[in-house]
Amino acid sequence: MNILSIGGSDPSSGAGIQSDIKTFSNHGVYGFTVVTAVTSQNTKNVASIEPVSTKSLMAQLDSILSDFHVDAIKIGMVYNSQIIKVIHSKLRKFKVPIIVDPIIKSTTNATLLKKNALHDYKKMIIPLADVITPNKYEAKVLSGISNIKKSAKKIQTMGAKCVIITGTTINNQISDFVLEKNKEYTISGKKIPITNHGSGCNYSASITVSLAKGNTIHSAVKTAKDYVYQSIKNSKKIGKGVNITHRDISNRMKELSYSINHFKQIKNIYKLIPECQTNFVFAKKNPKSIMDVLGISGRLVKSGKEVVTAGEIVYGGSQHVGTAVIQVNKKFPEIRSGLNIKY
C-alpha cells in the first residue's frame, strides 16, 4: 500500500513530510513525498521558508503519479497560490481518498499559508478533500465562524465531504467534532498537557492510512486519536524548545502489518475470504494467552473483489485464530503466526 504526502520539508522531522513518512512506516505502508516548500525550522522557531517553483512541483507530482500506484493522498503545507493551483490541476480528477490538513501557522506562530492565498485555498484545495482536519484556529480562519458545529458546516459547503475539527478541550478531555455527509458526532480522549511539535501531522497521516485501508471515518478517527495520544505521551525533548512527538512501533507489529498488506494484494484473494471473514495473527515467543498474540481488532473483510482491513492491529485482536496459534505453538514452537481462509 502506497500513500503520497504533499507538503513542506521540516529539517527537525517533527512535522511536515518527514513526520508523515515516520507515521506511514509505523502503520506498515510505503510513503511517497512531494515537497511544496523547504523550511528552516527547529523546536524554537521557523527561520525561513522557500517555496519550490511550479516547474519543480509539477515535475515531482508527474514523477510519482506516472510511475506508482497511489492508494491515498495527504495534502499539508501549500504556502502560496502558485502551489495551490498546480496541486488542484493535478489532483482534481484523481480518484483516491484525499485528506487535507490545513497548515496555516506553526506551533511557534510562523505563517505557513500566505494570507493572499486563502481565497484560492478555499476555492481549490478544500473541494479536493474527502476529509479535512483543521484545528479550532484553522477552522475559524477558513470559515470565519467561531462556533465549532457552524464552522464545520460552513467548511463542508465549500466542498469538503467530511470535516473534522480537532482540539476542543473540556475538563481533562480533548475532543474532535466530526461532520460526515449525513451525521455528526464527537470523539473524546484524555488530554496530555505537553506543548508539542507534530501532533497535527501525526493525526492526519494516521487518518490517511486508515482510509486507504478501507476503514470507516469513525474507526480512522479513533485510531488516529490513540496514535497521537501515544506519540505525545512518548514525545522527546531533543531540542531547546517544544517536544517532538514520537511513537515506537514494535518490529512484530510492523512485520504483521506488512504481511497483511501483501496478503491483500494476492490476485483474487477475495475468493478465499470465508463467511466469518479472516483474521491474521502473530504471537510473541511462548504465548500464554491471546494478549500475547497480535491480531486485527475487526477482521479482514471482503468488499466486492477487494479485501479491506476492518480494525487495527492490537494484542488480543483475535480470539479464535489467536487461540489456535497458541495451541499449535505448544507442540511446534517455531509456528507463531496464522490466518483462516476458505478451504
N, C-alpha and C positions, 0 to 999 in steps of 0.2 A: 504494500500500500504506500502511495506517494502523496505528499502534501507540499504545496508551494506556499511559502511565506513571502509576501511583498512588503517591504518596509525599510526602516533605517538601520544602519550599522551602528552598534554600540560597542566600542572597544573594551568596555568593562564586562561585557557579556551578561550584564544584569537585565537588560531589556532588548528590544529590537530583534533582528533576525537571529542573532547569536543565542538569545534566550529561547526563541522558538525552536531552534534546532535541538537544544537540550530537552525541551518538553516533548517534541516529536519522538526523539530517541527513547525517552523514558516510557513512552506509550507504545513502543515497538513498531513505529512506522518510519519511513525514509523521508527526509526533508530536503526540498529544493529551496533556493533563495534567489530573490531579485532585489537588488539594492536600489532604493529611491534616493537616499541621502547618506553621506558619510558624516557622522557626528564625532566630535571630540568631547567626550564626557567621562566622568567618573562618579564616585558616590557623593561628591560635593557639589558639582555644577556641570553645566554644558558650556564648554568654552567656544565651540564653533559648530556651524552646520554648513555643509557643502552639498547642495542638491546635485544629483547626476544630470547630465544632459538628456534631452528627449531622445536623441540618437542612441545613447548608451542604454537607456531604459528600454527602448523598443527592441534593441538587439538582444538584451538579456531575456526579455519575455519571449521573443522568437526562438531563441536557443533552447529554452525549456519546453515551450508548448509544441514545437515542431518535432521533438525527439522522444519525449516521455509521456507516459500515461499519468495524468494527474487526477487524484480522487477528490481533492478539495483544495480550496484556496483561502488563505487568510490575508487580509489587507490591513496593514498597520499604518505607520507614518507615511504620509504622501507629500506634505510640506507646501507645495505650491500648485497653481492652476495648470502649469505645463505638464507636470507629472500626473495630475488628476485626469487630464484629457487623454493622455496616452493609455493609462490603465483602463479608462472607460471604453475606449475604442477597441482595445484588445480583448476585453472580458465580457462585453455586453451580450454576446451571443454564446458564451461558454456555459455548458450545461453540467456544472458540478456545484456542490454546495459552496457558497462564498460567505465567509464570516468577516465582518468589518469591525475592527477595533479602533474607534476614533482616538487618534493621538493628537491632542491639542496643546497640552503643556506637560512638561516633565515633572517628576517628583520634586525637583529642585527649582520649579517655576519658570523654566525656559520655554519660550514659544516654539512649538513644533509643527504648527499649522498656521501659515500666514493669514492674517485677518482678511486680506483681499481675495483669498482662495476659498473662503467659507461658502460663498454662493455656489461656486462650481462643485464644491464638496457635496452640498445638499442636492444639487441637481444631477450629479454624475456618479458619485460613489454610493450614497445611501440607497438608490434604487437597485444597485447590484446585490445588496445584502439579503441573503436568506436569513441571516441572523446578524444583528448589530449589538455591540456590548458596551455602550457608554457608561461611565460612572455618573454620579449625580451632577457634577460640574459640567461634564461634556454634554450630558442630556439637556441641561439648561442652555448651553451655548447653541446647540443645534436647533432646539425648539423655541427658545425664548420664554419657556414656561418653567416655573419652579416646582409645581405640583408633579409628583412622580408619575401618577397614572395619566394625567392630561398630557404631560411631556411625552410619554411613551406613545400615546395615541397620535400625537402630532407627528412624531418621527415616522410612525407607521404610514401615515398619509403621504409621506414623502417617497414611499416606495419600498421600505424595508418590510420583509414578510414577518419577521419576529423581532421584537425589541426587548432586550434585557438590560435593565438599569441596575447597576451594582452599587453596593456600598452604603445602603441605608442602615444606620445604627439605632437600635432600640435596646436599652439596658446593656447587657453584655452580649447581645446578638447582632450579627451583621446579616442583612437580608438583601436578596436580589428579587426585583419585581420583573416578572416575565409576562409579556403580552404576545401571545401567539395569534393566529388568524381568528380563531373563534373562542378563545378562552384566555383567562388571565389568572395568575397565581403568584404566590411569594414563597421562596425557599430560603430558609434561615439556617445559620450555623454560628458556632461560637467565634467570638472576635478575639484576635490576639493583638494587644496594644503595642505593636512594633512598627515603626515607620520603616518602609522597605522600598527597594527598587526592583521592579519586575513582576509584581503580583498580577497586574492587569494583563500583561503579555502571557503569563502562565495560564491565566483563566481562559482567555480567548483561544489560545493554541490548543488547550485541552478540549474545549468545546469543538474545535475544528476536527480534531482526531475522532471524537465520539460520533459526530455527524457523518464523517467519512465512512465510519464502520457501520452506519445504518441505524444507530441508536436514536431514540426519541430525544426531543429537546429537553424534556423534563429529566430524563436519565443523564443527558450530557451536562446539564447544569449541576446536578447533584455530584457527579464525578468531578467536575471542574472545581466545585467548592471544596471538596475533600482534598484534591490535589494542591490547591492554593493554600489551604489551611496547613497542610504538612510542609509546603515549601516556605511559608512564613515561619512556622514553628522551628524549622531547621535552617533558617536564614543565617548567613555568615557575616560577621563584622570583619571584612577583609580590607576595607579601606578606611579613610579618616572621616567619612560621612555616614550616610544611612546604610542599613544592612542590605545585602543582596540575597534575594530568595534562592533557596537551594533544596533540591529533592533527590535523595538517593533511592534508586530502584534496584532491587536485587538482580543479580545475573539470572537467577532461576526464573523470576518473573519476566525478564526480557526474553529469555530463551523460549518460554511458553508462548509469549505474545508473538514472536517471530514464527513459531511453528504453526500457530493458529492461522496467521495470515497466509502462510504457504499452503496450508490445507485448503483454505477457502478459494485459492486460485487454481486448484486442480480442475481440469476440464470436466464438466458435467458432474461435479461433486454433489450438487444439489440432489441428485438421484439417490445418493446414499444416506441422506438425512432421514431418520425414521420418524414415525408419527409423534413419538415422545420427544423429538428433537435430539440434538447432540451436545455432549459436554466433552471437554478435553482437559486433562489434568496432569499435574507434575508434582511429585511428592519430594519432601526432604528425605534424607537418608534415614532408614529405620522409622518410618512414620508410625505413630501410635494411634492417632485419631484423624478425623477429616480436617482438623485445624492445622495439621502438618502437610496438607495437600492443597496446592493452588488449583483453582478451577474457575469457571465462568459463573458469576452470580446468577445469571439468567440461563441462557443456552445459546448454542449456535443454531439459528433458526432459518428454515427455508423460506425465501421470499421470491416467488416466481422461479426463475432459473438462477437466482443468486442465493448466497448464504451470508447472513448478517450476524454480527455479534450482539446479542441482547443482554447486556450487562457488562460487568467489569471483572478483571482477574483479581480474585481475593482468596485468602486462605479460608477453607471451609465452603468454597463456592459450589462444590458438587457433593451431594450426599451419596448417590448411587455409584457413579463411576469412581469417585474418591474412595469409597469403601471397598470396591472391587480391587483397586490398585493396592490398597493396604493389605488385603488378604493374599494376593498374588506375591507381594513383596516379601511376605513371611517365608515363602519357600524359595523364591527367586529374587534375592536382594538387589540384583542388578536391574530389575524391572521397576521403574518408578513413575512411568507415565502411561496413560491410556486414554482411549476415547471409545464411544459407542457409535456404531453405524448400522445401517440396514444391511441385512445379510440375505 
